[in-house]
Amino acid sequence: MTRIPDKHSSRAVLIGISQYHRDAELAEIAAAERNLNGLLAALTDRGTGTLSPEHTWPLVNPTLDTIGDAIGRASSEASDVLLVYYAGHGLLDDRGRLHLALPTTDPSRIRWTSLPYETLREELANSHATARIILLDCCFSGRAINAMAPQSTVLTGQIDIDGTYVITSTAANQPGYAPPGQTYTAFTDALLTVAADTTRDLTLDDLFTNIDQLLHSRGYPRPQRRAVNTAGLLAIFKSNTSQPNTAHDLPDKQSLPQQRITKAAQQHSNTEANRTRAHAEPTPYEELEPDISTDRDAKAPTTTATEHGSETEPADPSKGIAPPRIGSRRPSRPSRRVLILALAVTVAVTTAVSVSAWGLGHSHSASAIGGSTVPTGATSVGSAQDCSAGYLSQFTLRQKLAQLLTVTVGNSEDALQVVKTEQVGGIFIGGGTDKALLAQHQVDAVQAASRIPLMVAVGEEGGRDSWAKDLIGVAPSARVIAQTMTPDQFYTFSLDRAKKLKALGVTVDLAPDVDVSVQPDDSVIGDRSFSGDPNTVVQYAGAFIRALNDAGVGSVMKHFPGRGSSSGNSQTGAAQAPPLNQMQVTDLVPFRQLVDSGAAVMVGHLDVPGLTSSGIPASISPQVMALLRQGTGYGAAPFTGPILTDDLSELAAGSSPPSVEDAAAEALEAGADDAVASA
């Protein structure tokens, strides 16, 4: 049941860092101070706010001592709600841990000159507040999601701080944005825009869902959240239908990201897979032509500030809250399609190409993969990176674009050549790869050649899909495992193998298979499925995911919305799945139960009556992507992690195939983050 905070027993600390006094590559963020003003006004508004002005303390460019005093006092005084907000630069130390930058932060001495997120976490853990809310608007803020739980339970959602609700502006390995010409940063602007809709009490769950949708529509990274118990039912903004919402109205004109989404829709309006997607109101194509060089694949929005941080000036590419996103998650689609065609030809290593906004190593888009210990697609963060736009000046435009690719390599020579020359985002080690690449640690030299930590992916399920069995030991098929081990035994077994994968240099395993199937062992799914009982699949797949992520290896559930009961072979086109209403009680159960497990999701090539359109398989279907993202259509929480497609070259083997390039573009248009193809 929705409830409103008690003003007298609630406390809030709002921290905004807009200026940095050292010559330490940290650009000023004038919008951070304005964020505090806007959020303070919204939270304490007499009509729609739920907090008391005298108990809500804004701190602009404070010292560490000041922050400690304020949070310590708020933590001890709050018995109902304790809220902490931070806007500024997020930095990672050499172990990948999140630190919140302060005015005197020195990036070369992060641990001693910044606020470690772990310190903030511990302070909140000691509070007697009923609900603890953390709002982080900074680079890499998604690291806080996993930091709120012990490693052994982070992927089961069993957070050790009861009553906590965390919303972060980005994923664990992503920058934040302060767009030029806007009063607030992208995330806080979305927060305040959503808060201005006071036609009803706005719970934390409502707030997150609406912010997620708004940022997604604007082309920005998707936020992340972690909630415990009923914290999401707390309303921090309340209804006030008697007053017009004038404090933060929606803009009359589209923002640049919205315009680019609109243009993409116009450019691809004849693509059947894109006809069902909703876009902003049309904007004439000509209006965008002068600005086409600022496509988000090549340049991210930045902000500069006057001496007092009161005005927004034209962007300086050497400053800003974030580096350009290498492989923007939502670039304009004409550029994306051309990119797929061009780079798939010019960066031809062997067979597999993944047009990826997920597997970008250090700086790819939204992800909960990698558990609490490792950035997605990276063995480690070799050095802390600040959020300045100048970071990417070391890369050519071609190398920035190559970060969209994950390529299959044949041996260390292939891998070293393509990484050193092209700076690709990741490599896939498959059945045709020389095992010496891992067995003899040749991949270490490949990692060293990459200026951004490289994603090293394998597909190690066990059973017949066990390329690494000679290196890490043999694993039975999933079906045999469920018949011979308990989930706890399987976790221990899998953790040992996952640690061995990690030691070999692997960062992502495209497993487990969570399909629910009773089909013969040698069928397409067959013994790759743990069981025909969805609850059994949940238990064993969950154990596998926990083991991978506890070892610091990313995991991927497949094949959404479920291939276990399908007919036909998706390796020669799309397979026929049961109607959606039948899948609700079987195939979709593992995805529903494991949506917050920390694993990414791979979407299969499936025709699903009642869900997909005729001739448009799930892997390139906007309806399927929306079902997964929103969750409401199958009773699940919204999915905020990465979405991958199954091998799109398999679609090209069908009876009326799209080309791999067209299929990849359609998958990305539909909402996938990573379009995978082996040819």
Beta strands, then each sheet from edge to edge (+ up, - down):
strand 1: 11-16
strand 2: 56-60
strand 3: 81-87
strand 4: 90-92
strand 5: 98-100
strand 6: 115-116
strand 7: 131-137
strand 8: 164-168
strand 9: 202-203
strand 10: 224-227
strand 11: 235-237
strand 12: 304-305
strand 13: 312-313
strand 14: 353-356
strand 15: 405-408
strand 16: 426-428
strand 17: 455-458
strand 18: 508-509
strand 19: 554-560
strand 20: 575-576
strand 21: 600-603
strand 22: 606-607
strand 23: 643-645
strand 24: 674-677
sheet 1: 2+ 1+ 3+ 7+ 8+ 10-
sheet 2: 4+ 5- 6+
sheet 3: 9+ 11-
sheet 4: 12+ 13-
sheet 5: 23+ 21+ 19+ 18+ 17+ 16+ 15+ 14- 24+
sheet 6: 20+ 22+
end
